[in-house]
């Protein structure tokens, strides 16, 4: 049977679906505390939502699978206005929609999600449906159509903000994408069918999402054994599949002459331009060369200020909350005397978030001559959002001034991606700082772990847990300083 959960997973990684169906379950990695927290939070949010349903809602979640199938059909035949925990099936499609909602004489499906219903369309507004949500509710809609019970090709997501967001499944996926969400569903459904019919017919691809997957060790070992191209930073599944017939491994890519595949600005590989191909070859050579060193690819000009600030935030996107702002001060490049300051929202409330944000902005204002260093656009985006949320704290102009060079430097966007290359599989702050010899104090340092720790702090009030978050953030700030000093020491290739 093809299920909505399989379609959800396929959007992120077809290999996961393959291994879930055909892999050795004994080889799965243990679920992380963060993933368990997500499940618990999702279950809690669904329970809270269900408790608010009208008293005439038909509730079927306590029944067995076959009982739910029969009871769902009976409830629809009886004209139930809302069905919770139903099960529907047609041909090889099996759906467990959280809700079935009556529209006229027929039904539409709805899923309850502990995330937001839409992808961010920019910093100021929400955008299109989430693909992994869309394929799930589309499967339910397909089943309803086959049963002759569909009210139309649309569905709803009831999200973490309490919104009921309608997904028009016949709508185009975007202004530059001619296909519809229904087209995506059909392609994904058929791909899952092929995976189910053919054991191990997929290939993994190294990506940021691998860290939360229970097959990460299996996949990483497979990719390393194959010397897979996705071991190269920013070379994803699509580029790998385009290139792999002619250049199937990192070693082969490293040995090639990229100019042999380039004509003007185009290459022999669909979706890979000439500049990207040259970069991939450079990175392949770094990964393939024992003892290879990072180097500059362009001159780097950094501010020469006595006072430097290294800045990092911790945020929970599911709570839509920024809960910690960390700052390391260094004067005259004296690391022995650097000082860490943290501003924390100890409660997950707007009041606590605003106070931490206001205190951090006031702290920055006390040091107008300092240069601020941070890693990636995340901090700037978060601060623009905080300013819109709490306009009494500061103005939009204050935020733009704070994040405009030379007042501040985004090491990732302004320096690492534009002017350096590294013998590493990615360019995350964790990877690059570790390459330079830095080590986090925590045994499980990650943004996902920080969110789980904050959730635990809220539940328990254990100040040791809160201190763990603060220590982790301080290490992130120090890692930014380590990376800055490392960049200053780099030489051209």
Order of alpha helices (4+ residues) and beta strands (2+ residues): beta-alpha-alpha-alpha-beta-alpha-beta-beta-beta-beta-beta-beta-beta-alpha-beta-beta-beta-beta-alpha-alpha-alpha-alpha-beta-beta-alpha-beta-beta-beta-beta-alpha-beta-alpha-alpha-beta-beta-alpha-alpha-alpha
